């Protein structure tokens, strides 16, 4: 607030009207008007020569398909509340994207300043409306074609609830989402699941299987026969700078579309596990607070300090980084390319640390998605067997900077501290003191990278390990074990 008092301006005295003077008898002629610029070429027109690289905001070569029309009114969502507080992580935190855990999903939680909360319901459009197909952009086309393959998921238990998103895998109702969406961040293993489709229909669903190691899960919609499955791209062919379009239900706002680029590939993050408790009566426990990343659930009280997970373990996940705005409720939704193909499943956001939950409640342009190749493999295995497999190296590892035996090392990587007898590393001849610098051509900068990339492979998969021993670089081929 400005301490200087405001001084009201003194009104000016009125000026009597004057008669305009007549123009001089002779004046210079006005210069000719500049020529009009050429009419812009329609974005859908193709040049005669080879087409240049098209920015992600331009339109596609063909107009987007007309979306279905839904005359049914949008339904209001239920109020969800979780009674447990959450851990606030300093510096940089990775937030789970479940919305509505404390009324922030398909309802808005309002605070009157006295600690009292009120909840106001909001309604949302069921599908994408294209008002002007001639000027539609690439994002419009992708939204119109891919939105029917993205659903809004509501999970609830006796004392908690939340909303997330999901990607349709089949006409008969298999849907891919995150484990933390259907377990309410590890709070329960038997949540009631409801699914709202893009055209406004509401279904019940059952959990087919969860995979806490990759934070992926598959649910099955009951009674569905005519859903539109999503198409998956080869995520190993992504480039930094590629178009990235996110579709999901942030804060329960179904059908929300945002866009950006692929900011980084082959990124790895460590987050708290959302595995459901083996004992339904088990109480939540606090995860390892030494991890710089954790799940963050929005909408909790500002003084909350305990964690929302039931598992003290953490998981390392290989991810795509994007600056497309994704927010709580986008979990399990699609990250798509300019062709409308799924390149990733949205899983988490990084947030600047702060002293209150409010400082960690939204996107700062650093979001993460599980690569499509990993997501599709895990989904297929869950549908076939109910579980998914993951690779196991068979070694205890640390960052080079954490290993006192590597104090003089000039190599960045994951240092092997101990090799498990009979494991994949031992069979390949790897030894304590070796520094692993790559796997299958992907760089390894530390233990999180190596763990994430090994877990991204199926149990029994082949892998090529790059390592440094006594200052000499080498490679070795091995067959991974299977994580039990």
Helices and strands as residue ranges (DSSP letters): E 92-96, E 107-111, E 117-121, G 133-135, H 138-146, G 147-149, E 150-156, E 161-168, E 174-177, H 179-182, E 192-196, E 202-211, E 216-221, G 235-237, E 243-248, G 250-252, E 256-272, E 314-322, E 334-336, E 342-352, G 357-360, E 367-371, H 372-385, E 391-392, E 395-399, G 400-402, G 404-406, E 414-419, H 424-427, E 435-439, E 442-443, H 447-456, E 462-469, E 472-479, E 481-482
